[in-house]
Amino acid sequence: MSNKKTETSIAIERIVKDNPGTTYVEACLQYAEDHDLEINQVSKLINPTLKEKIYNENVKNNLIKAVKKSSANLNDFIK
């Protein structure tokens, strides 16, 4: 993982921690504004762990539907 992804993710985590009630999406928007970036640029600068936190937060808040992981395995395809 690149150092920039780590730095960006830590900065966004810090925004959430320092501002109770702030969501991860709001923190990403704040980071983008503070660094004169478009939001789609920020999405490329965060690590998978933070992306998972954003996903989980949005599922919990009913903003998106959870994607069910396939329970199929190799035996389901071999007859």
C-alpha positions in Angstrom: 0.0 0.0 0.0 1.3 3.4 -0.9 2.3 5.8 1.8 -0.1 8.4 0.4 -3.0 6.0 1.0 -1.9 5.5 4.6 -1.5 9.2 5.2 -4.9 10.1 3.6 -6.7 7.3 5.5 -5.1 8.4 8.8 -6.1 12.0 8.2 -9.7 11.0 7.5 -9.8 8.8 10.6 -8.5 11.8 12.6 -11.3 14.0 11.2 -13.9 11.5 12.4 -12.3 11.1 15.8 -11.9 14.8 16.4 -15.4 15.7 15.3 -18.0 13.5 17.1 -21.0 12.8 14.9 -19.1 13.2 11.7 -19.5 10.3 9.3 -16.7 8.9 7.2 -18.3 10.3 4.1 -18.5 13.7 5.6 -14.8 13.4 6.7 -13.9 12.4 3.1 -15.7 15.5 1.8 -13.9 17.6 4.4 -10.5 16.1 3.4 -11.3 16.8 -0.3 -12.2 20.4 0.5 -9.2 21.0 2.7 -6.8 19.6 0.0 -8.5 21.1 -3.0 -9.4 17.7 -4.4 -12.4 16.2 -6.2 -14.2 13.5 -4.1 -13.4 10.9 -6.8 -9.7 11.7 -6.2 -10.1 11.0 -2.5 -11.6 7.6 -3.2 -8.4 6.6 -4.9 -6.3 7.8 -2.0 -7.9 5.7 0.8 -7.0 2.2 1.9 -9.3 -0.8 1.8 -9.8 -0.8 5.5 -11.2 2.7 5.4 -13.4 1.8 2.4 -14.8 -1.1 4.4 -15.6 1.3 7.3 -17.4 3.6 4.9 -19.3 0.7 3.5 -20.3 -0.6 6.9 -21.3 2.8 8.2 -23.6 3.4 5.2 -25.2 -0.1 5.5 -25.8 0.6 9.2 -27.4 3.9 8.4 -29.6 2.3 5.7 -28.0 4.5 3.0 -27.1 1.5 0.9 -28.1 -2.2 0.9 -25.6 -4.8 2.0 -24.2 -6.9 -0.8 -24.6 -10.6 0.1 -21.4 -12.5 -0.5 -22.0 -15.6 -2.6 -22.1 -18.8 -0.6 -21.4 -20.9 -3.7 -18.3 -23.0 -3.7 -16.5 -25.1 -6.2 -18.6 -28.1 -5.4 -21.8 -26.2 -6.5 -20.4 -26.0 -10.0 -19.0 -29.5 -10.4 -21.5 -32.2 -11.0 
